[in-house]
Amino acid sequence: MNNSQKMIDALQNQQLKEAHAFFEQALVADTDDQLYQLAGNLYHLGFLEETKQIYHHLLTKHPEDDELKIGLAEIEIESNEIDAAMEWLLDVPETSEAFPQALLVFADLYQVQGLYEVSEQKILKAKELLPDEPVIQFALAELQFSMGKYAQAIHGYEELMIQGYSEFSGINLASRCGAAYSALGDLEQAVLYFEQSVEENETVDALFELGVTYMQQKEFKRANEVFYKLKELDPSYTSVYPNLAKGLEEENQLEKAAEIVQAGLRMDQYNYELFVIGAEIALKLEQEEQAEEYYLSANALSPDNESLQLAYINLLLKQERFEEAATLIEQALEYGQSDPQFYWDAAIAYDKLEKYDLAEKAYQQVYPALNQNKDFLKNYIYFLREAGERTMIKNAVADYLLLEPADAEILELSEEINTNY
């Protein structure tokens, strides 16, 4: 057994000191072919410095081997040594057989820097040199997918599938096409590809993509069937629980949905989305105490979430816990929350607490933002009538009747105002 193989065996046995000794011996005694193989193994194991040392050693003996320069560039990119990587790639001449490979690594380098257009140009140049090379075609499709050029990416993936590929570099091509069509809004075509992906390789990720797309199409029964299957395959796949709970809720299977929320929280007690969905379902089941527990747990995970705070405040208002609601609203506004609903809710809470000056101030604060909201205007109109506010009520009634000119109740109130005021 040569030193290179002895080193790999030592690494697999966690014998790092012995592995280092075999590595030093390999550099001295092993053949170049053995060292090339060792470098490849070490690179895949993540031993970049040792791989780099072998490449430098081999390059002194084979300065014409441009693939060694490309290998060194790849290591420098992984180490975020961009300038060093660039130097190695620029040392590969255009006349080299390895030049198309260098262009692909150039593309990776520019992509790491966020220069996607330049990266695309490098791959397109490589494609000109080797138009039928599937590795280049796949690299181009992947880059275009990441750039949001979904139609072009689909074309690349489909061309590879026509050539007989179903996967490339561990990526299912049908799944990629499904994701691209979904991003383009073509859910029907997306579903066809996701279904194909599941048929080819029924992984939990493939099932999840298919289930989510069924949800987007509002095919909740089919989505739930897929999610249940996924859950059976891998109960630890926590992303399935919020989606399955939501799908069951959409089918009005609220008790089952609540059970799924509980099951999901047993798997992941920090799942914010599950707490929020659980609260919604609990409210529909008239389990307000449970809903409050979920809201408080969600708030502990995301204390600055406006929509969550508003949902909880809405529950407090429903339960006529006006003092608590007002306190939470004041805290939210103090910390910079800007949703107009906070002021509207504050107005309601202050009104019920008979703090009419504060209620009026809150209404006036939010009026410019909500003067096209019929429910707000109606709420405000009745407050102003009770307060005997003449000018503002006329403006509010006028705004409301522009939106609902046939509302008999407000028309009657308008006549009353015009008569008495």
Summary of the structure (lengths in Angstrom):
residues: 421
radius of gyration: 32.1
end to end distance: 104.5
largest distance: 108.0
contacts: 1298
relative contact order: 0.03
helix: 78%
strand: 1%
